[in-house]
Amino acid sequence: MNLLIPGFKGSAVSANIKYHGRLDLGLIASNESAVLAAVFTRNEVKAAPVLAGIDRLSRGGPYARAVVVNSGNANACTGKDGIADVHKICSLVAKEMGITPDDVMVSSTGVIGQPLPMGRITDAVPALVRGLSENGLEAVADAILTTDTVRKTAIRRIDVGGVEVTVAGMAKGAGMIGPNIGPPQATMLSFVLSDAKVDPVWWQGVLERTVSDTFNRITIDGDTSTNDTVLALANGLAGNMEINEVYYGGTLEAVLKELLQDLARQIVMDGEGVTKCVTLVVKGARTGEEADRIARTVAESPLVKTAFFGEDPNWGRILAAAGRAGFPLDQGLISLSFDDIEIVRMGMGVSKEAEDLAKKVMAAGEFTVVLDLGLGQEEASMLTGDFSTDYVRINADYRT
């Protein structure tokens, strides 16, 4: 996929942050000041670039010219030195680009608790800036990967009052994926770039809503990272009239949601050791909160996920997980289906034949599980994967 977004350039180099010769330092730059929207992890233990980013947005306006991102080191739990390193990176890049440090945002992903190798990063910055090109964004998408096995990108184009507007994005994430990201207050990172002219307040609200419906509805292992970040930059170079709530706002929001759904699915499909991509739907709940919490509890259950890997329609594990989510249930009303195969009706198994058919459904790489509580009209869904033996191996060996 060719990531060409008018007014944006990218560059990536190997700074040997963790591995020798691997792209691990990326730079996204806008030719003009871009409207910036941002959401960060709600984990109470936040990485230095997250803390610095929140502080930057609280002090200055919602604009930026550049995003620097490194892989191999999370710069998390690194104290005041970690924050100082973020500021130094901003200053180094700003000096090379001829902009101000406040024009630069920083993201990191990798091992927690280790200081950044600032000497190597400092040495790499001049080449990083010199390498900026319109064709360089795909290299950035490669540089942000950690345990990922494939690049994750998406692009959409829409008409806004007769003007073509481009919206594109890149993401990384394969493990430590249970995003819980919101407005400022192995990791999931995503950077959205657009040449649209947008209202800044509207742009922030749109990002919050679309992230809530996409990235916050996936899970690989249920662990929320210290570094989860989504940044969205819109530089206005398309020349359209400003998009806001009443002018093409619904159109752009729908496209952004579709783009983020695409990236979210790519993350789950490339999850650490994932062999199954499962859409879990909980319906018939009394409230949205009830549906959401039960869906998350089931989607993150290790016993459910290992059963998915074993292609075992062990429905008892699903009902047990639903029952511990903290809401009263009526067992006699519960039904459960794998695709269109109902295996539980009125809280009891349907038949061995039904389970055999469900096993065939589970043999596919993707399938849908629908849990109907029979209590109301609310529903929620999650996109999850299985737990394979490879997941255990990857995470047991992560720091070795």
N, C-alpha and C positions, 0 to 999 in steps of 0.2 A: 504494500500500500504506500503510495507516494503522499507524504504529509507536506503539502504545499499550502500555506496559509498566508495571504498577502500581508506584508509588513512584518513577518516573523522570520527569524533565523535561528539556527541551532548549531551546536558544536559539542563534540565529546572527545575526551582524551583519556589515556591511561595514566593515572597518578600513582599507581601501585599502592592503593589504599589498603587492600587486603590481599589481592592476587596480582602477580606480576603479569603485565602485558594485557590486562583485561580493561575494557572501557569502564571507568568507574567515576568519572567526573563530567557532568553535563551542564550546558548553559543554553537557556532559551532567552532570546532577546527580541524586543519589539523596536521597530524603527521610530515609533512615536510612543509617548506616554499612554499606557493602557489602563482602562478601568479594571480594578482588581476586586474580585470577590474571593473569600476564603472561608473554609471550614477546617477545624482541627479536631484531633482526638479529644474525647472527654475523659480519657484515662487520667486519674489524678497524678500519676507519675508521667510528666511530660518531658520530652526531649528538649535540648537547648534550642534547636531551630524552631520548634513549636512555640516555646516561651518567647523567643525573640520576635517571632512573627506576630504573635498576639500583641506584644508590646508595641511593635512598629505600627500596627493598624490602630491601636488606641491613641497613638501620638500624632499620626499623620493622616492624610487623606487616602481614599481607596484607589491609589494609583501605583503603578510599577512599570519598570522598563525591562527588568531581567529577573530570571529565576535560576539559581545555581543549585544543583542537586548532586549529592555523592552517594554511592553505594559502598557496602563493605564495612561501614561504621555508622552507628546510629547517632553518635554524639548525644547519648542519653545517660543520665546519672553521672554527669561529668562536672557538676558544680559550676562555680563562677567561671572557671577556665573554659568550659564548654560554651557558655554565652559569649565570652570574649572572643573565642574562635569564630563564632558566627559573625560577629561584628567585623572581625579582621577579614573574613572572606568577602563580606559586603564591600569593605573599603578597597580591597585588592581589585575586585572585579570592576567596581565603579571607576577607579583610577584608570584602568586599562580601556574602559569603554567611554570615558569622558562624561560620566553621569554622576549623580550623588549616591552615597551609600543607602539612603532611604529609598532609592529607586530599585533596590535589589532585595529579593526574597531568597531564603535558603531552605532547602529540605535535605534530610539525610535518612538513610536506611541501612541497616546492618546489625552488627553485634552491639549489644548494650553494655555500657560500663567501661569502655575503652576510650582514651583520648584520641582525638583526630590527629593523624600524622601531618601536622600543619606545615612542616618543612617541605614535604612532597607536594602538598596542595599548593603552597605558595609558588613553588617552582613551576607548577603546571599551568597556572592561571594565564600567563602571557600567551602561550600556545593555544589555550582554550579560547581566548577572545579572538586571536588572529584567525582561528579556524571557522568563525561564524559564517554560515552560508544558508541560502534559502533551502538547500537540499540536506541540511544537517540535522533536521528534527528527528529523523528516524534513528540516527546515531545516539541522540539523547535518550530515545525510547529504549535503546539497548543498554545504555550506561546505567540506567536506574534499576536494572534487574539484579536480583540476588539469587534465591533458589528457583526463580522462574526458569522455565525452559524455552519460552517463546516470547517475542515482542508482542505488546498489546497496544494496538492503535485503532482508531475509528475516525471517520470523517463524514460530514453531511453538508449539503448545500441547499439553501432555500432562497426563494424570491421574497424580497421585502420591498413592496412598492415599486416593482420593476428593477430593483437592484439585487444582484446575486450576492448573498452573504454566505461565508464559509464558517463552519464550526467543526473543530477537530479536537481530538484528545489522545492522550497516552496514559497508560497506567502500569503499575507494577504491583505484584502481590501474589504469593503462593502459599505462605504460611503466616502464622500469627494474624489470621484473618477472621475477625468478628467485629467489623467496623462499628464504632459508635462515635460518629463525628457530627459536630454541630457548629453553630456560629461561635466566634471568638468569645470565648471564654477559655523478621521478615515482614511486615508493615505494608499498609496499602497507601500508595501515593498515586495521585492523578493530577494531570495538568491539562486544562481545557484552554484552547486558543481560538479566538474568533476575530474577524475583521469588522464585526458589527459595531455600529455606534449605539451604545446602550445608556440608559439612565442608571447611575451608580447604585442608588438605593434599591431599585427594582432588580438589578443584576445580582446583588447579594441575596435578596429574598428568593429569587429563582434558584440560585445554587443551593440554598438551604433546603428548599422543597424537593428538588430533584435528587439530591444526595440522599435525603430521607427515604425516598421511594426506590432507590437503586442500590447504591453501595451499602447502605445501612440494612439492606434486606438480603445480604449474602453472609455466609459463614463457611469457613473451612475447618477451623478448630475452636472457634468461640473465643479466642484470645484477642483482646483489643490492644493494639500496639501503642507504644509511647509516642510514636511518630506519625500516625495517620494524618494525612493532609490532602486536601483538594484545593487547588488554586485555579481560578478562571480569569483569564485576561482577555479583554476586548479592546482593540486599538482604534476602532472607528474608521479604518482606512477604506472600507467598502463604499463609503460615501452615502449611505442610506440616511433617511430621517431617523432621529433618535427613537429607538425601541423602548417602550415603556408598557405600563399595565394596559393601556387602552390602544396603543398603536403596535400591532403585530406581536404583542407580548405573549399571547397564547400560542402563536405559531412557533416562536423561538423556544419557549418553555417546553413545548411538546417535542421539538427536535433535540433539545438538550437532554431531556429525559430518555429519549430513544438512544442517544449516543452513550450516555452513562450506563444504561441497561446493557448495551453491547459490551462495553468495557467490563462491567461487573460479571457478565457471563464468561468472558474470556478469563477473568481471574479465577473463577471456580473451576472452569475446565482445565486450567493449568495448575490447580492446587497441588500442594506437595503430596505425591503418591495417589492423587485422585484418579479413580478409574470409572466412577459413576457421577453424573451430574443430575441431581434430584430436585425437582420442584415440589416443595411441600406446601400444601394448601390446608389451612384449618378454617372450616366454615361452620355455620350454625352456632356461633358464639353469641353471648348476650351483649358484649361490649367489644369495641375495637381493641382495648387494652388486653382483654382476656384472650382474644384471638391471637394477638401479637405475641404475648408472653408464652402461650402454649406452643405456638409455631416455633419460636426460638428455642424453647426447652427441648422439643423433639428434634429439631434440626441440629442441635449441638450435643445430643446424647451420644457418648462413645459407644454404648451398646447398640443403639439404632444404626450408627454409622458403620460399625463393624459388620452388622447384619447385612447392610447394603453391599458391602464388599464381598461377603460370602454368598450373595444372591439368595439370601434366606428371608422369606417373607414372615419374619418372626414378629407378628403383630402384637404380641404381648408386650414387647419392649416399647413399642410406640404408645400403646395405651398407658403403660406404666409411667412413661416420661410425661405424657399429657397430664396424668393424675397428680404428679408432684409439682406442677407449675404454680399451685397456690390458689386454684379456683375450684369451687364445688362443681362436680360433674354428676350426671345421671348415667350410670353405665348402660342401662337398658335402652338409652337413646343413641348410643354411639355406633357409627358405621365407618368402615375404612375400605378404601379402594386403591389398587395399584393400576394406573391408567383406568381402563373401564372394567377391571376385574374386581368385584366386591368380595372381600375375604372376611369382613366382620359385619354382622348385622345384629342390631339390638344388643350390642355389647358382647356377642359370642361369635366364635369362628363359624364360617358358612359351611365349608367342607374341605376335605383333602384335595379334591379335584380343583377347587378354586385356588388353593395355595399352589398347586402344581402349575396352574396357568399364570399365577403371579410370578413364580420363579422364572418363567419364560420372559415375562415383561422385564424383570430385573437383569436379564442377560444383556439387554441393550445398554448402550452407553448413557442414555438419557431416558428418564421416565418421570411420571408424576404420581405423587401419593396424596390422596385427599382424605382428610380426617374430618368427618361431620359430627359435631357434638350434639346436634338436634335441639339446641336450647334457644336459638335466636337467629338473627339475620346478618350478623357481622362476620367478616372473614379477614384473614391475613395470609400472606405467603412468604416463604423463604426459599432461597436457592442455596443448596448445600451439596456436599460431596460425601464420599465414603472415607473410612479410615482403612488404609491398606497397610501391609507389612512395610512397604516403602516409606510411608509416612513416619513410622517409628524409626526406621534406619536413618532417614534424612535428618530428623531432629535429634537423634542420639549422637550423631556425628557432626552436628552443626558447627561446633567451635574447634573441631579437631582437624 
